[in-house]
Amino acid sequence: MRAFIRKIAPDFILQKFRSRKKLQREKELQRAKEEGRVYTKDKLIEDLQGAGIAAGDTLLVHSSLSQIGFVDGGPKTVVDALLEVVGPTGNLLMPTSPNPGLQLDYIKRIKEFNVAETPSALGAITEYFRKLPEAVRSGHPTEPVSCIGPDAKYFTEGHFGQLTPYNQNSPFYRVAERGGKILYLGVTLDNAGTSLHTLEDAVANFKFPVYYPEEFEVELVFPDGQRKSMKTKVHNPPQSAKRNCDGLIPLFIERGVMKRVRIGEAESLMTDAKAMFELMLKEYHENGVTMYTPQGE
């Protein structure tokens, strides 16, 4: 019901609701701090390792800082813990989209996308991570991803110029291709379902009209000052309103590609990216399962 309300409510009502919810959560976190319920880097490392993350992993993280509880040091502590767990041979990736709402509304109002400067709208952890000197950000205006690790160039360089942001050249697909993991840290698929769209871009003639018919040209400013234009598609709002991403969670857990974990106070989901992608393909072709039809058809 909540997901349905989010889809049909006007933006100003959603913004008011989010602001009220954020204020309430800030008060709860302040109480936690006063009561000594504080999460440190060492505690987060313990939880992350307990969730199955190890040195050398390729890890894509969707996150909500407030859901973890009161974190001593804020976003820096979370990022430091994640980087320490995957280690210098691992790759840490985070979606850093500048768009918190409908892609169609966003693409119509922007004049350009600055790869180095345009902020992430996906929370404090992603914005801190994006701004780190060693982070490399992909050049896509709607769904950029930032990466730190020895393979950062591989994960990000193919994203520029792609008409759809989740295809075989995207960071989302390449994480699965490399056998990486996805951590939904305090969030669920309904508000962090980008990797689910790899199915739609992988299937020829996908059965639902997920993309808006018009293509949009956007100018990008790269860190070296170069300006380049590219065309992109965006999601089709009427079809997007039919998403039920969380409806796929029982299937993913039952088939062993996802498990529930706890990081701090955050109820989270640990996912095998390649196994999830392969399961989505199989279930789509055999049973018609998608984020729009999680029970099949």
Secondary structure as GFF3:
##gff-version 3
##sequence-region A 1 297
A	DSSP	alpha_helix	2	8	.	.	.	ID=ss1
A	DSSP	alpha_helix	11	34	.	.	.	ID=ss2
A	DSSP	beta_strand	38	39	.	.	.	ID=ss3
A	DSSP	alpha_helix	41	50	.	.	.	ID=ss4
A	DSSP	beta_strand	58	63	.	.	.	ID=ss5
A	DSSP	alpha_helix	65	68	.	.	.	ID=ss6
A	DSSP	beta_strand	70	71	.	.	.	ID=ss7
A	DSSP	alpha_helix	75	86	.	.	.	ID=ss8
A	DSSP	beta_strand	91	95	.	.	.	ID=ss9
A	DSSP	alpha_helix	103	109	.	.	.	ID=ss10
A	DSSP	beta_strand	112	114	.	.	.	ID=ss11
A	DSSP	alpha_helix	124	130	.	.	.	ID=ss12
A	DSSP	beta_strand	136	137	.	.	.	ID=ss13
A	DSSP	beta_strand	145	148	.	.	.	ID=ss14
A	DSSP	alpha_helix	152	157	.	.	.	ID=ss15
A	DSSP	alpha_helix	171	177	.	.	.	ID=ss16
A	DSSP	beta_strand	181	185	.	.	.	ID=ss17
A	DSSP	three_ten_helix	189	191	.	.	.	ID=ss18
A	DSSP	three_ten_helix	194	196	.	.	.	ID=ss19
A	DSSP	alpha_helix	197	202	.	.	.	ID=ss20
A	DSSP	beta_strand	216	221	.	.	.	ID=ss21
A	DSSP	beta_strand	227	232	.	.	.	ID=ss22
A	DSSP	alpha_helix	237	240	.	.	.	ID=ss23
A	DSSP	three_ten_helix	245	248	.	.	.	ID=ss24
A	DSSP	alpha_helix	249	254	.	.	.	ID=ss25
A	DSSP	beta_strand	258	263	.	.	.	ID=ss26
A	DSSP	beta_strand	266	272	.	.	.	ID=ss27
A	DSSP	alpha_helix	273	287	.	.	.	ID=ss28
###
